[in-house]
Amino acid sequence: MGKRLLSERDICSKFILPALMDAGWDLQTQIAEERTLTAGRIIVRGRLVARGQKKRADFVLYLKPNIPIAVIEAKDNRHAIGDGIQQALTYSEMLQVPFAFSSNGDGFVFHDRTGQSAQTETEIGLDSFPSPEELCAKYLAWKGLTETEANTALHPYYETGKEPRYYQTNAINASLEAIAKGRDRLLLVMATGTGKTFTAFQIIWRLWKSGKKKRVLFLADRNVLVDQTMVNDFRPFIGSMAKLSTHSKTIERSDGTEEKLTLAMDGRRRINTAYEIYLGLYQALTGPKDSQKIYRELSPDFFDLIIIDECHRGSAAEDSAWREILEHFSGATQIGLTATPKETEYASNIDYFGDPIYSYTLKEGIDDGFLAPYKVIKCHVDRDIEGYRPRQGQLDRDGNEVEDRIYNTKDFDRTLVIDDRTKLVAKRITQFLNESGDRMQKTIVFCIDQEHAGRMRQALINENQNLIEKDSRYVMRITGNDKDGLNQLANFIDPEADYPVIVTTSRLLSTGVDAQTCRLIVLDREIGSMTEFKQIVGRGTRVHEDTGKYFFTLMDFRGATSHFADPDFDGDPVQIYQPGPDDPMTPPEDEDTPAGDGGEGFETVIIDPIDPGPTGDPNGPDGSDVRKGPRRKIYVDGIGATIIRERVEYLDADGKLVTESLSDFTRKHLTRRFASLDDFLRRWHAEDRKQVIIDELAEEGLDLQLIGREIDSDLDPFDLVCHIAFGAKPLTRRERAENVKKRDVFNRYGDQARAVLDALLEKYADEGLLTLDDTNILQINPFSHMGTPVELMRAFGKKPDYLRAIHDLQEALYDESA
């Protein structure tokens, strides 16, 4: 019977852990206890943020550090021996391991997914747990790895002090296994913000140190990607690593120190072949002229491994510059990294690299709590929906007659400019920042082209003149041809730098820029490419706990978020809001709003200029015709523009779309927790420490203290539950305290004891204090002026008498059911 009284933790330490060690498992390197797998989904309601429950395995067993092989789920001895096996299987599938165990301290249920056991699931004794050698032999047979291949696949990680997340471990290990078996084209699909560069580093390190790959090329298409990679994740390669560039540069590391980049090319663009790890831009290695194709200086067998970062951008097209480099070094193992695999009739990552060996999607990242969820504010502009037809004889700004036809959202800011529309967008962005209470939140505004980004910058400056006076960098344009703006890019993405705050751009910031603290993304251009849409959403998905960034907002003026309805989109918003012309920009939290798919009235047919399709669209990234120079735009003044509709929707904690207010969300959660008002009242009165109930609800993502501040700050959690969940009439804290005083409940106590109880009632009424039984409260005002804690408790008799009085006080507060 003694074992049945032990906690689950006791079962782990007294029975399971000794059984593992007796079987030969090393406590320091092979056994991880209470291994946390996920961060807990971030749940957003209005400005309230909570974390859902983390997924945590009781034990994970490893062949070597970061090479998991088995999961054990423990239960206390009041459970059956196999009650934890389904949970263990869930975690084993997450970790992509074949062995799962369940135990209650009497023995183990062993589930073997390798198919090598006589039965898939068997019960074994505590003294029969399989040894590391037994499971390793089955594991290698299951993976189909020879001893030589296993030496590569199981080579140790670099110990950075940074624990890989479970999906990073999966991606790294899957890559090593595939390469060990001889596969030479691999595709890894990992959502933006999930650590592709760290994953790439560990792959390179293990292959390099195992001797499987000796010379490595890491390719990207943005200088900032290469530079930051060299001084941060790839730092352990210093001494063996160089950048394929002729321009020397000093880069600031994430810890604030500075480092000068080592270059592999001299002023005459000759490559030093003494290094082993090379990083570079494909633009630096090739170009349209033969003299620019520097990669040809290296023999086709020079590199053993090439990793292509963000390989969705152009590299999938057969005529792309990247493919030119890849084909020259065709004998090398090549790994493509992307958040958005491109798979169309005209360009295919999968056709080149093969099916992804591992994928971790935006939706999975949000569900696990590693990526920030987001709200969507959808703004429908009258001109976009109704179109614009010039009146007869309408002249543009230059005095030319405007062609008589209907102009629509495809034309605005590309061929025809209605300046009032630009001003309207700038006004609504500014209104949102004002209403949010934080005008310093980092914001990216995506525009049609560089000229549009320039006009949007000016409109935003005029809307925020007081902040511009403090620092002219409050609003800046950052585009490919704007040197001043580009010089401020590093400051924009630096969490420690206040300025710039709002940046306007066309395409420069749509991919590859690690804007950790970006809280608002504005879309004022159509996005025809799902690939680019996912990348833009990815600019805001990084969680930044130091600055309290747990979600972001996507403001859509062009119907681009109709991509949410596309089955290829894999990460839903937590909220979609469509306010009317006179409504606030921040979503309401206490009234229902209509739902919808958000895609009506919009035609998204724009060709992605980064990767134009087979139509041969001649438009360059700045909206110009590359054959004829910049496109002439028509500027029409005095037309006007208004917002005619906006809308809100939420996703619940399970990721399902609902159309409910904060009150509705709270009501549904509470009624799932408490079947009836009587059920709640029984639990409340039975619990001596009311804070226990509040803490339990907070762990489930329902913080009653924060919800109370949003809905009614005068109600305590008891009345919030009774009122919101069950429709009972609430009493304010002040009313409850006054009722206790009127009933003269404590007339049996002396003057000093009554004074203490009256002061506690005031604390409850004014501050909502529920932890009245915490004796530490007697050390603060006003109690500290009444006497010492010991003296005050003696006014009731002894300490137990004081605590009994506090218990009676709490009961008196709630002795009338609401």
C-alpha positions in Angstrom: 0.0 0.0 0.0 3.0 2.3 0.6 3.7 2.6 -3.1 0.2 3.6 -3.9 0.6 6.7 -1.7 3.7 7.9 -3.6 3.5 10.8 -6.0 4.4 10.4 -9.7 7.7 12.1 -9.0 8.5 9.6 -6.3 7.7 6.7 -8.7 10.2 8.2 -11.1 13.0 8.7 -8.7 12.5 5.5 -6.5 11.6 2.9 -9.2 12.0 4.0 -12.8 15.3 5.8 -12.6 17.0 2.9 -10.7 15.7 0.5 -13.3 17.2 2.5 -16.1 20.6 2.8 -14.4 20.6 -0.9 -13.6 20.0 -1.6 -17.3 23.2 0.4 -18.1 21.8 3.8 -19.1 24.2 6.6 -18.1 22.5 9.3 -15.9 24.7 12.1 -17.2 24.6 11.6 -20.9 21.7 9.3 -21.8 18.8 10.1 -19.4 16.9 13.3 -19.4 14.2 13.8 -16.8 11.1 16.0 -17.3 12.3 17.0 -20.8 10.2 20.1 -22.0 9.4 19.7 -25.6 7.3 22.8 -26.4 6.9 26.3 -25.0 3.1 26.2 -24.7 0.9 27.8 -27.3 0.5 31.6 -26.9 -3.2 32.4 -26.4 -4.2 36.0 -27.3 -7.4 37.8 -26.4 -7.3 41.5 -26.9 -4.1 42.7 -25.1 -4.2 39.6 -22.8 -1.6 37.0 -23.5 -1.2 33.6 -21.8 0.7 30.4 -22.4 -1.0 27.0 -22.9 0.3 23.9 -21.2 3.8 22.8 -22.3 4.4 19.3 -23.5 6.8 17.6 -21.2 8.1 14.0 -21.3 8.9 12.4 -18.0 12.0 10.7 -19.5 13.8 10.8 -22.8 16.6 8.3 -23.4 19.5 9.2 -25.7 22.1 7.1 -27.5 24.3 10.2 -27.3 23.4 13.8 -26.5 20.7 15.0 -28.9 20.3 11.5 -30.5 17.0 10.5 -28.8 15.9 6.9 -29.0 13.0 6.3 -26.5 10.4 8.1 -24.4 9.0 7.0 -21.0 5.8 8.3 -19.5 5.3 7.8 -15.8 2.1 7.6 -13.7 1.6 7.2 -10.0 0.8 3.7 -8.7 -2.9 4.4 -8.5 -2.8 4.1 -12.3 -2.5 1.0 -14.3 1.0 0.2 -15.7 0.0 1.1 -19.3 -2.0 4.2 -18.6 0.8 6.5 -20.0 1.6 4.6 -23.2 -0.6 6.7 -25.5 1.0 9.9 -24.2 4.5 8.3 -24.6 3.6 7.4 -28.2 2.6 11.0 -28.9 5.9 12.3 -27.7 7.9 9.5 -29.4 6.3 10.5 -32.7 7.2 14.2 -32.1 10.8 13.1 -31.5 10.7 10.6 -34.3 11.9 7.7 -32.1 10.7 4.1 -32.3 10.5 3.1 -28.6 7.9 4.2 -26.1 7.4 3.0 -22.5 4.9 3.5 -19.7 5.3 2.7 -16.0 3.6 3.1 -12.7 6.5 1.7 -10.7 5.5 -2.0 -11.0 7.1 -2.6 -14.4 6.9 -1.2 -17.9 4.7 -1.5 -21.0 7.1 -1.5 -23.9 5.9 -0.3 -27.4 8.3 -1.2 -30.2 7.6 0.5 -33.6 10.5 -1.1 -35.3 8.6 -4.3 -36.0 11.5 -6.4 -34.6 9.8 -7.6 -31.5 7.4 -10.6 -31.4 4.7 -8.3 -30.3 4.4 -4.6 -30.8 3.5 -4.0 -27.2 4.6 -6.1 -24.2 4.7 -5.9 -20.4 8.1 -6.3 -18.8 9.4 -6.2 -15.2 11.4 -3.4 -13.6 14.5 -5.6 -13.9 14.0 -6.3 -17.6 14.4 -2.8 -19.1 16.4 -3.1 -22.3 20.0 -1.9 -22.3 21.4 0.9 -24.5 23.1 -1.8 -26.7 19.8 -3.7 -27.2 17.9 -0.6 -28.2 20.7 0.7 -30.3 20.9 -2.5 -32.4 17.2 -2.3 -33.0 17.4 1.4 -33.8 20.2 1.0 -36.4 18.4 -1.9 -38.1 15.1 0.2 -38.1 17.0 3.1 -39.7 18.8 0.8 -42.1 22.2 2.2 -41.1 25.4 0.2 -41.5 28.2 0.6 -38.9 30.1 3.0 -41.2 27.0 5.0 -41.9 26.2 5.1 -38.2 29.6 6.7 -37.5 28.4 9.7 -39.6 24.8 9.7 -38.6 25.5 9.5 -34.8 28.5 11.8 -34.8 28.4 14.2 -31.8 26.9 17.7 -31.9 28.8 20.8 -31.2 28.1 21.7 -27.6 27.1 25.4 -27.8 25.3 25.6 -24.5 22.2 26.1 -26.5 19.8 23.1 -26.4 18.3 22.4 -29.8 14.6 22.4 -29.9 13.0 19.0 -30.7 12.2 19.9 -34.3 15.7 21.2 -34.9 17.1 17.9 -33.6 14.7 16.0 -36.0 15.9 18.1 -39.0 19.6 17.7 -38.1 19.4 14.0 -37.5 17.3 13.3 -40.6 19.9 15.2 -42.7 22.8 13.3 -41.3 21.1 9.9 -41.8 20.2 10.7 -45.4 23.7 11.9 -46.2 25.3 8.9 -44.4 23.2 6.7 -46.7 24.5 8.5 -49.8 21.7 10.9 -50.7 23.1 14.1 -52.3 20.0 16.3 -52.7 18.1 17.3 -49.6 15.3 19.8 -48.8 14.5 21.0 -45.3 11.3 23.0 -44.9 11.3 25.0 -41.6 9.0 28.0 -40.9 10.6 31.5 -40.7 11.9 32.1 -37.1 12.5 28.4 -36.3 16.3 28.5 -36.5 17.3 27.3 -39.9 20.8 28.8 -39.6 21.5 27.0 -36.3 20.2 23.8 -37.8 22.5 24.3 -40.8 25.5 24.9 -38.5 25.0 21.6 -36.6 24.6 19.7 -39.9 27.9 21.2 -41.2 29.7 20.8 -37.9 28.9 17.1 -37.6 29.7 16.3 -41.2 32.9 18.3 -41.1 34.1 16.8 -37.8 33.2 13.3 -38.8 35.4 13.7 -42.0 32.4 13.0 -44.3 32.6 16.5 -45.8 35.8 18.6 -45.9 34.9 21.7 -47.9 31.6 23.5 -47.4 29.8 26.4 -49.2 27.0 28.3 -47.5 25.1 30.4 -50.1 22.6 33.2 -49.4 21.4 36.2 -51.4 21.6 38.9 -48.7 24.7 40.3 -47.1 23.1 40.7 -43.8 22.3 36.9 -43.8 25.9 36.0 -44.4 27.5 38.5 -42.1 25.3 37.7 -39.1 25.6 34.0 -39.7 29.4 34.3 -39.6 29.6 36.2 -36.3 26.8 34.3 -34.5 25.8 30.7 -35.3 28.9 29.9 -37.4 31.3 31.4 -34.9 32.9 28.0 -33.9 34.2 27.8 -37.5 36.5 30.8 -37.0 40.0 30.1 -38.3 38.6 27.7 -41.0 35.9 30.0 -42.3 35.9 33.0 -44.8 33.5 35.1 -46.8 33.6 35.1 -50.6 33.9 38.9 -50.9 36.5 41.6 -51.5 34.9 44.0 -49.1 36.2 44.0 -45.5 33.6 44.6 -42.8 33.3 44.7 -39.0 30.1 43.2 -37.7 28.5 43.6 -34.2 27.7 40.3 -32.6 24.5 39.6 -30.8 26.3 40.0 -27.4 27.5 43.5 -28.4 31.1 42.7 -29.3 32.5 43.4 -32.7 34.3 41.1 -35.1 36.0 41.7 -38.4 35.0 39.2 -41.1 37.7 37.1 -42.7 37.7 37.4 -46.5 38.5 34.6 -49.0 39.0 37.0 -52.0 41.6 39.6 -52.7 41.1 42.9 -54.5 41.5 41.2 -57.9 38.8 38.7 -57.0 41.1 35.8 -56.7 39.9 33.1 -54.2 42.1 31.8 -51.4 41.6 28.0 -51.4 43.1 27.4 -48.0 39.9 27.7 -46.1 37.4 24.9 -45.5 34.1 26.7 -44.7 33.1 29.4 -47.2 30.1 31.7 -47.0 28.9 34.0 -49.8 26.3 35.7 -51.9 25.5 34.1 -55.2 25.7 37.6 -56.7 29.4 37.7 -55.7 30.1 34.4 -57.5 28.3 34.9 -60.8 26.7 37.4 -63.1 25.5 37.7 -66.7 29.1 38.2 -68.0 31.6 35.4 -68.1 34.1 37.6 -66.2 31.7 37.7 -63.3 31.4 33.9 -63.0 34.0 33.7 -60.3 32.9 30.2 -59.2 34.5 28.8 -62.4 37.9 29.4 -60.8 37.2 26.5 -58.5 37.1 23.0 -59.8 33.7 21.2 -59.9 34.9 18.9 -57.1 36.2 21.7 -54.8 33.1 21.6 -52.5 31.8 18.5 -50.8 28.7 20.2 -49.3 26.7 23.2 -50.4 23.8 24.6 -48.3 21.5 27.1 -50.0 19.7 29.3 -47.5 16.2 30.6 -48.5 16.3 28.3 -51.6 12.8 29.3 -52.6 14.0 32.6 -54.1 14.9 31.9 -57.7 17.0 28.8 -57.2 14.3 26.5 -58.2 14.0 28.0 -61.6 16.2 26.2 -64.1 17.8 29.4 -65.5 18.5 31.0 -62.1 22.0 32.1 -61.1 21.9 29.7 -58.1 21.2 26.7 -60.3 24.2 27.7 -62.4 26.4 27.5 -59.4 24.8 24.3 -58.1 25.2 22.6 -61.5 28.9 23.5 -61.6 29.4 21.8 -58.3 27.0 19.0 -59.1 29.1 16.4 -57.4 28.7 18.1 -54.0 25.9 17.2 -51.5 23.4 20.0 -51.7 20.9 21.0 -49.1 18.1 23.5 -49.7 16.7 25.4 -46.7 13.4 27.2 -47.1 10.3 28.2 -45.1 8.2 28.0 -48.3 9.0 25.4 -50.9 8.1 26.6 -54.3 6.1 24.0 -56.3 4.5 25.4 -59.4 4.2 24.4 -63.1 7.2 26.5 -63.9 9.6 26.2 -60.9 10.0 23.5 -58.4 12.3 23.0 -55.4 11.0 19.5 -55.0 11.8 18.6 -58.6 15.5 19.6 -57.9 16.0 18.6 -54.3 13.4 15.8 -53.9 10.7 15.6 -51.3 11.5 17.4 -48.0 13.3 15.1 -45.6 11.8 17.1 -42.8 9.1 19.8 -42.5 8.2 22.1 -39.6 5.4 24.4 -40.5 4.3 27.8 -39.3 1.1 26.2 -37.8 3.2 23.7 -35.9 5.5 26.5 -34.6 2.5 28.5 -33.4 0.9 25.5 -31.9 4.1 24.6 -30.0 4.5 28.2 -28.8 7.8 28.8 -30.5 6.3 31.3 -32.9 4.1 34.3 -32.3 0.4 34.1 -33.4 -1.1 37.2 -35.0 -4.3 39.2 -35.5 -5.4 40.5 -38.8 -7.1 43.9 -39.4 -8.7 43.9 -42.8 -9.4 47.3 -44.2 -11.6 47.6 -47.4 -11.0 50.9 -49.2 -14.0 52.1 -51.3 -11.8 52.8 -54.3 -10.4 49.3 -54.2 -13.8 47.6 -54.2 -15.7 50.0 -56.4 -12.9 51.0 -58.7 -12.4 54.5 -60.1 -13.5 55.9 -63.4 -12.4 59.5 -64.2 -15.0 62.0 -65.1 -15.1 63.3 -68.6 -12.1 65.5 -69.3 -10.4 64.6 -66.0 -6.9 65.9 -66.0 -4.0 64.5 -64.0 -1.5 66.5 -62.0 0.5 67.3 -65.1 -2.5 68.6 -67.0 -2.9 65.5 -69.2 -6.3 63.9 -69.7 -6.7 60.7 -67.8 -7.6 57.7 -70.0 -11.3 56.9 -69.6 -11.5 53.4 -68.2 -12.2 51.7 -64.8 -9.1 51.6 -62.6 -9.1 49.0 -59.8 -6.8 47.7 -57.1 -4.4 46.3 -59.7 -3.8 49.8 -61.0 -3.6 51.9 -57.8 0.0 53.0 -57.1 1.3 51.0 -60.1 -0.2 53.0 -63.0 -2.5 55.4 -61.3 -1.9 57.2 -58.0 -4.7 58.5 -55.8 -2.8 60.4 -53.2 -5.8 60.6 -50.9 -5.7 56.8 -50.7 -2.1 56.9 -49.5 -3.0 59.5 -46.9 -5.9 57.3 -45.7 -3.6 54.3 -45.2 -1.1 56.4 -43.3 -3.8 57.8 -41.1 -5.2 54.4 -40.3 -1.7 53.0 -39.4 -1.1 56.0 -37.1 -4.6 55.6 -35.6 -3.8 52.0 -34.8 -0.5 52.8 -33.1 -2.1 55.6 -31.1 -5.0 53.3 -29.9 -2.6 50.5 -29.1 -0.9 52.6 -26.5 2.5 52.1 -28.0 3.6 54.4 -30.8 7.1 52.9 -30.7 6.3 49.4 -31.8 8.4 48.4 -34.8 6.3 48.5 -38.0 6.9 47.4 -41.6 4.7 48.8 -44.4 4.9 46.9 -47.7 4.2 49.1 -50.7 3.9 48.5 -54.5 7.3 49.8 -55.4 10.0 52.2 -54.3 8.2 55.3 -55.4 5.0 54.2 -53.5 7.2 53.5 -50.4 8.6 57.1 -50.7 5.1 58.6 -50.8 3.9 56.4 -47.9 6.9 57.5 -45.9 6.0 61.2 -46.5 2.3 60.6 -45.6 3.3 58.8 -42.4 5.7 61.6 -41.5 2.9 64.2 -41.8 0.7 62.1 -39.6 3.4 61.8 -36.9 5.0 65.2 -36.9 5.5 65.4 -33.1 7.5 62.1 -33.1 9.5 63.1 -36.2 10.5 66.3 -34.2 12.1 64.0 -31.6 13.9 61.9 -34.1 13.7 62.1 -37.9 14.3 58.4 -38.1 10.8 57.6 -36.6 9.7 56.9 -40.2 12.1 55.8 -42.9 12.0 54.2 -46.3 14.3 51.2 -46.6 14.5 50.1 -50.2 17.3 48.8 -52.5 18.1 52.2 -54.0 17.9 54.2 -50.7 21.4 54.3 -49.2 20.3 56.3 -46.1 17.5 53.8 -45.4 19.7 50.8 -46.0 22.2 52.2 -43.5 19.5 52.1 -40.8 18.4 48.5 -41.5 20.6 47.1 -38.8 19.1 49.5 -36.3 15.6 48.6 -37.3 16.1 44.9 -36.6 18.1 45.6 -33.4 15.9 45.0 -30.4 18.0 47.5 -28.4 17.7 50.3 -30.9 14.6 52.6 -30.7 14.8 54.0 -34.2 13.7 53.6 -37.0 10.2 52.7 -35.8 8.1 52.6 -39.0 9.8 51.6 -42.2 8.2 51.6 -45.7 9.6 49.2 -48.2 8.6 47.3 -51.4 10.3 43.9 -51.3 13.6 44.4 -49.5 12.3 43.4 -46.1 9.9 40.6 -47.3 12.4 37.8 -46.7 15.4 36.9 -44.7 15.4 39.9 -42.3 15.3 38.9 -38.6 13.0 41.6 -37.3 12.5 40.0 -33.8 10.5 42.9 -32.3 8.3 43.7 -35.3 4.7 44.0 -33.9 2.9 45.5 -36.9 3.0 44.5 -40.6 1.0 46.5 -43.1 0.2 45.2 -46.5 -0.6 47.9 -49.0 0.2 45.9 -52.1 -1.2 42.7 -53.5 0.7 39.5 -53.0 0.0 37.0 -55.7 2.6 34.5 -54.5 1.8 32.2 -51.6 5.6 31.8 -51.1 6.0 35.6 -50.6 2.9 35.8 -48.5 4.3 33.2 -46.0 7.6 35.0 -46.0 6.0 38.4 -45.2 4.0 36.8 -42.4 7.2 35.3 -41.1 8.7 38.8 -40.5 6.6 39.1 -37.4 6.4 35.5 -36.1 9.5 35.7 -33.8 8.7 35.7 -30.1 10.8 38.3 -28.2 10.1 37.7 -24.5 12.6 40.4 -23.3 10.4 43.1 -24.8 7.1 41.4 -24.2 6.4 40.6 -27.8 4.2 37.5 -27.9 2.0 38.3 -30.9 1.8 40.7 -33.8 -0.8 42.4 -36.0 -1.2 42.2 -39.8 -3.0 45.1 -41.3 -4.3 44.4 -44.8 -5.4 47.1 -47.2 -5.3 45.0 -50.4 -7.0 41.7 -49.7 -3.7 39.9 -49.5 -5.0 37.9 -46.5 -7.4 36.0 -48.8 -4.4 33.6 -48.9 -5.6 32.4 -45.5 -8.3 30.5 -47.4 -5.7 28.8 -49.6 -5.2 25.2 -48.5 -1.5 25.7 -49.0 -1.4 28.2 -46.1 -0.4 26.5 -42.9 -0.6 29.1 -40.1 -4.0 30.7 -39.1 -4.4 34.1 -37.5 -5.7 34.4 -33.9 -8.0 37.3 -34.9 -9.3 39.0 -38.0 -10.9 42.5 -37.5 -12.7 44.6 -40.1 -13.8 47.9 -38.5 -16.2 50.3 -40.2 -15.2 53.9 -41.3 -15.8 55.4 -37.8 -14.7 52.4 -35.8 -11.5 52.3 -33.7 -8.6 50.5 -35.3 -7.9 48.3 -32.3 -10.3 45.3 -32.3 -13.2 45.4 -29.8 -13.1 42.8 -27.0 -16.6 42.8 -25.6 -19.0 42.6 -28.5 -19.4 40.1 -31.3 -18.4 40.9 -34.8 -19.3 39.3 -38.1 -17.1 36.7 -39.6 -16.2 35.9 -43.2 -13.4 34.6 -45.4 -12.0 38.0 -46.2 -11.4 37.2 -49.8 -14.4 38.7 -51.5 -14.1 41.6 -54.0 -10.4 41.1 -54.6 -8.4 39.8 -57.5 -4.8 39.0 -56.7 -3.2 38.5 -60.1 0.0 40.5 -59.7 3.2 38.7 -60.9 5.9 38.3 -58.3 8.8 40.5 -59.7 11.4 38.5 -57.8 10.5 35.4 -59.8 8.4 36.4 -62.8 6.3 33.6 -64.3 6.3 32.3 -67.9 4.3 35.4 -69.1 7.7 37.2 -69.3 6.5 40.1 -67.2 9.1 42.8 -67.8 8.4 44.6 -64.5 11.4 44.9 -62.2 11.2 45.0 -58.4 10.7 48.8 -58.5 7.7 48.5 -60.8 9.6 49.7 -63.9 9.8 48.1 -67.3 13.4 46.9 -67.5 13.4 47.4 -71.3 12.0 50.9 -71.3 13.0 52.4 -68.0 10.7 53.6 -65.1 7.0 53.3 -65.8 5.2 56.7 -66.0 2.5 56.9 -63.3 -0.7 59.0 -63.5 -1.3 61.2 -60.5 -4.9 62.3 -59.8 -5.7 64.7 -57.0 -8.9 65.5 -55.1 -10.5 62.0 -55.5 -10.9 61.0 -51.9 -10.9 57.6 -50.3 -12.6 56.0 -47.3 -12.6 52.8 -45.3 -16.0 51.2 -45.8 -15.7 48.0 -43.8 -13.4 46.1 -41.4 -13.8 42.8 -39.5 -12.7 40.7 -36.6 -12.3 37.0 -36.0 -10.4 34.9 -33.4 -8.7 31.6 -33.2 -9.2 29.7 -30.0 -6.4 27.9 -28.0 -6.9 24.9 -30.2 -6.3 26.9 -33.4 -10.0 26.8 -34.5 -11.6 29.9 -35.9 -14.4 31.4 -33.8 -16.3 34.7 -33.8 -16.6 35.6 -30.2 -15.7 38.3 -27.8 -13.4 38.1 -24.8 -16.5 37.4 -22.6 -17.7 34.6 -24.9 -14.2 33.0 -24.9 -14.1 33.2 -21.1 -17.6 31.8 -20.7 -16.9 28.8 -23.0 -13.7 27.9 -21.1 -15.2 28.3 -17.7 -18.3 26.2 -18.5 -16.0 23.4 -19.8 -14.2 23.6 -16.4 -17.3 23.9 -14.2 -20.5 22.1 -15.2 -22.8 24.4 -13.3 -22.9 27.3 -10.9 -23.3 24.9 -8.0 -20.2 22.9 -9.2 -18.2 26.1 -9.1 -19.5 27.2 -5.7 -18.7 23.8 -4.2 -15.1 24.0 -5.5 -14.7 27.7 -4.3 -16.0 27.1 -0.8 -14.0 23.8 -0.5 -10.7 25.4 -1.3 -9.1 27.2 1.7 -6.7 29.1 -0.6 -8.9 30.7 -3.4 -5.7 31.6 -5.2 -5.2 27.9 -6.0 -8.3 28.0 -8.3 -7.1 31.2 -10.0 -3.6 29.8 -10.6 -5.1 26.6 -12.1 -7.2 28.6 -14.6 -4.2 30.8 -15.4 -2.1 27.7 -16.3 -4.9 26.8 -18.8 -4.6 30.2 -20.5 -7.4 32.0 -18.6 -5.9 34.7 -16.4 -8.9 36.0 -14.4 -6.9 39.0 -12.9 -6.1 40.3 -16.4 -9.6 39.5 -17.7 -11.0 41.4 -14.8 -9.0 44.5 -15.7 -10.4 44.3 -19.3 -14.0 43.5 -18.5 -14.7 45.1 -15.0 -11.8 46.0 -12.7 -14.1 46.2 -9.7 -15.1 42.5 -9.7 -13.0 39.9 -8.0 -12.4 36.5 -9.7 -15.4 34.9 -7.9 -17.9 37.4 -9.3 -16.2 37.2 -12.8 -16.8 33.5 -13.0 -20.4 33.7 -11.6 -21.3 36.6 -13.9 -19.6 35.7 -17.1 -20.1 31.9 -17.0 -23.5 31.6 -15.4 -25.1 35.0 -15.8 -25.4 35.6 -12.0 -25.7 39.2 -10.9 -22.2 40.3 -9.6 -21.2 42.3 -6.6 -18.2 44.6 -6.6 -15.4 44.0 -4.1 -16.5 47.1 -2.3 -20.1 45.9 -2.0 -18.9 42.5 -0.6 -16.6 44.2 1.9 -19.4 46.5 3.1 -21.9 43.6 3.5 -19.4 41.9 5.8 -19.1 45.1 7.9 -22.9 45.7 8.0 -23.5 42.2 9.4 -21.0 42.9 12.2 -19.7 39.4 11.7 -16.6 39.9 14.0 -18.2 41.5 17.1 -16.7 38.7 19.2 -13.2 40.1 18.7 -11.4 42.9 20.6 -10.7 46.3 19.2 -7.2 45.5 17.8 -8.4 42.3 16.2 -11.3 44.1 14.6 -9.0 46.8 13.3 -6.9 44.2 11.6 -9.9 42.5 10.0 -11.2 45.9 8.9 -7.9 46.8 7.3 -7.8 43.4 5.5 -11.3 44.1 4.1 -10.0 47.5 2.8 -7.1 45.7 1.1 -9.5 43.3 -0.5 -11.9 46.1 -1.6 -9.2 48.4 -3.0 -6.7 46.0 -4.4 -8.5 42.7 -4.9 -6.2 40.9 -2.5 -7.2 37.3 -2.1 -4.2 35.9 -0.3 -5.5 37.1 3.1 -4.0 34.1 4.9 -0.4 35.1 4.0 1.0 36.4 7.3 3.6 38.5 5.4 0.9 41.0 4.8 1.1 42.1 8.4 4.6 43.6 7.7 3.3 46.3 5.3 1.1 49.4 5.7 -1.3 49.9 7.4 -0.6 46.8 9.6 3.1 47.8 10.3 1.7 50.9 12.2 -0.6 48.8 14.3 2.1 46.6 15.8 4.4 43.7 14.9 3.0 40.6 13.2 3.4 38.6 16.4 1.5 41.3 18.4 -1.3 41.5 15.8 -1.8 37.7 15.7 -1.8 37.6 19.6 -4.9 39.9 19.4 -6.7 36.8 18.2 -5.0 34.4 20.6 -2.4 32.2 18.9 -1.4 32.0 15.2 -4.0 29.2 14.5 -6.7 31.4 16.0 -5.6 34.2 13.6 -5.7 31.9 10.6 -9.1 30.6 11.6 -10.4 34.2 11.8 -9.0 34.9 8.3 -10.7 31.8 7.0 -14.0 33.0 8.6 -13.5 36.4 6.9 -13.1 34.8 3.5 -16.2 32.7 4.1 -18.1 35.8 5.1 -17.2 37.5 1.9 -18.8 34.8 -0.2 -21.6 33.5 2.1 -24.2 35.0 -0.2 -24.1 33.1 -3.5 -24.1 35.6 -6.4 
